[in-house]
């Protein structure tokens, strides 16, 4: 299974240099389109999305995560991002619909 990074130029370039496939998305809407297309590809197992493009589409990503277990969609801090505390329980509740 393939791993694909989706996000801004610096984010994608960093992953491409380490051998991971990358899809440049200048906007959140472009990122959502790319993620939807990648989620239909049976060879993709993990999609890493830069937080700079994932924040505005967080609700749509949660819906996608709840519908399919594979590929795993994981939001990753991009270059220069501030450290944030993640509420995993709230995220799981939203994904599970509890």
C-alpha positions as CSV (number, residue, x, y, z in Angstrom):
1,X,0.0,0.0,0.0
2,X,1.1,3.5,-0.8
3,X,1.5,6.5,1.5
4,X,0.6,9.9,0.0
5,X,1.2,13.4,1.4
6,X,-1.3,16.2,0.5
7,X,-0.7,19.8,1.3
8,X,1.4,22.9,0.6
9,X,4.7,22.9,-1.4
10,X,7.0,22.7,1.6
11,X,5.0,19.9,3.2
12,X,4.8,17.8,0.1
13,X,8.4,18.4,-0.9
14,X,9.6,17.2,2.5
15,X,7.8,13.9,2.1
16,X,8.8,13.5,-1.5
17,X,12.4,13.9,-0.6
18,X,12.0,11.0,1.9
19,X,10.5,8.7,-0.7
20,X,6.7,9.3,-0.1
21,X,4.4,10.2,-2.9
22,X,3.0,13.7,-2.8
23,X,0.1,15.8,-4.1
24,X,0.4,19.6,-4.0
25,X,-2.8,21.3,-3.0
26,X,-2.7,25.1,-2.9
27,X,-6.2,25.4,-1.2
28,X,-8.3,23.4,1.1
29,X,-10.9,22.7,-1.6
30,X,-8.2,21.4,-3.9
31,X,-6.9,19.2,-1.1
32,X,-10.4,17.8,-0.5
33,X,-10.7,16.9,-4.2
34,X,-7.3,15.2,-4.2
35,X,-8.1,13.3,-1.0
36,X,-11.5,12.1,-2.4
37,X,-9.7,10.9,-5.5
38,X,-7.0,9.2,-3.5
39,X,-9.5,7.5,-1.2
40,X,-10.9,5.7,-4.3
41,X,-7.5,4.3,-5.2
42,X,-7.2,0.8,-3.7
43,X,-3.4,1.0,-3.7
44,X,-3.4,4.0,-1.2
45,X,-3.3,2.9,2.5
46,X,-2.4,6.2,4.2
47,X,-3.1,9.8,3.3
48,X,-1.2,12.4,5.3
49,X,-2.7,15.8,5.1
50,X,-1.0,19.1,6.2
51,X,-2.9,20.9,8.9
52,X,-2.7,24.1,6.9
53,X,-5.1,22.8,4.3
54,X,-7.0,20.3,6.6
55,X,-8.4,22.8,9.2
56,X,-11.1,24.3,6.9
57,X,-12.2,20.8,5.7
58,X,-12.0,19.1,9.0
59,X,-15.7,18.2,9.1
60,X,-15.6,16.7,5.6
61,X,-12.5,14.6,6.5
62,X,-14.3,13.3,9.6
63,X,-17.2,12.1,7.5
64,X,-14.8,10.4,5.1
65,X,-12.9,8.8,8.0
66,X,-16.2,7.4,9.4
67,X,-17.2,5.8,6.1
68,X,-14.0,4.0,5.2
69,X,-11.3,2.6,7.4
70,X,-8.8,2.4,4.5
71,X,-7.1,4.6,3.5
72,X,-6.3,6.1,6.9
73,X,-6.5,9.9,6.7
74,X,-4.1,11.5,9.1
75,X,-3.7,15.2,9.7
76,X,-0.1,16.1,10.3
77,X,1.4,19.5,11.4
78,X,3.1,21.3,8.5
79,X,6.3,23.3,8.6
80,X,5.9,26.2,11.0
81,X,2.7,25.0,12.6
82,X,2.1,25.7,16.2
83,X,1.8,22.8,18.6
84,X,-1.8,22.0,19.4
85,X,-3.4,19.7,21.8
86,X,-5.6,17.1,20.0
87,X,-8.7,15.8,21.7
88,X,-8.7,12.2,20.5
89,X,-11.8,11.3,22.5
90,X,-13.9,14.0,20.8
91,X,-12.5,13.0,17.4
92,X,-13.5,9.4,18.0
93,X,-17.0,10.4,19.1
94,X,-17.4,12.4,15.9
95,X,-16.2,9.6,13.7
96,X,-18.3,7.0,15.5
97,X,-21.3,9.3,15.7
98,X,-21.7,8.9,19.5
